[in-house]
Amino acid sequence: MTTIQGNKKQITLFAAIVIALVTSAIAAMLPLFRTENARSVDASYAYLEKGEHRDSLLPYDLSAAIVPEKDGWVANGPVTTMQLEEFVREHKPVGQLKLRNSDINAEHLSSLAGCGLTYLGIYNNDLGPDELAAISRIDSLKSILLEDNNLTDSELLHLTGPAGVESLELNQNQAGDRFIEHLPATFPNLSFLDLSRTGVHGKSLVKLAGMSRLRELRLFACREVGINDLKALKKLLPSTKIKCGAWEERFQDRSQ
């Protein structure tokens, strides 16, 4: 009996020692996880800051596959120039392509010229003048969507075409008065324009009056556009359907 009790005490003591060691090891590693998490957060914020790109925490060779989606193609992550060039060779004419969080740059976009691309959607990237100039040289484009790409009013002036574009969506960027002045001469064939959640002022929208082909204008969550501005715009563009309201209403409108 004494031997059994002694064994139980030894087992209990051993288990306590193991638990203490495991707890100590976990406690020692927690700062490493917190540091890595902090670096990830810092890198994410830096990605959205103009002119600053910190070293990625991901492997340099990590890239997203370009996969079919409905009537086109989509990449939901970083892509490489070589990858895009190979994709273009295998799937020309490309038709429609969406790039989300793809860390896209001017070199990537230049590889899309001459591939029969008619729709280009770029989401959540950090675009600048060089990238916009590259997009402007894709002559086959009919539709451009640049959503949440940290674009300023002055940078958008580098989007100079192509003139055949009929649909332009620039929501969640900083498009402003200068770009509005730039639109009529640059995109004379526009029938659809989305400036939702941008910095456009209502008074500057009168510069769109000469765009006779414009059939729909979206201004959801544009804080600087008031009711009187919309009334004046409607008189200048009687054939244009103007949609506005809260940001959430934009998604309800799409589902209808």
ABEGO torsion letter per residue (X at the ends): XAAAAAAAAAAAAAAAAAAAAAAAAAAAAAAAAAAAAAAAAAAAAAAABBGBBBBBABBAABBBBBBBBEABBBBBEBBBAAAAAAAAAAAOBAGBBBBBGAGBBAAAAAAABGAGBABBBBBGBBBBAAAAAAAAABAABABBBBBGAGBBAAAAAABAOBAABABBBABGBABBAAAAAAAAAABAABABBBABGBABBAAAAAAAAABAABABBBABGBAABBAAAAAAAAAABAABBBBBEBAAAAAAAAAX
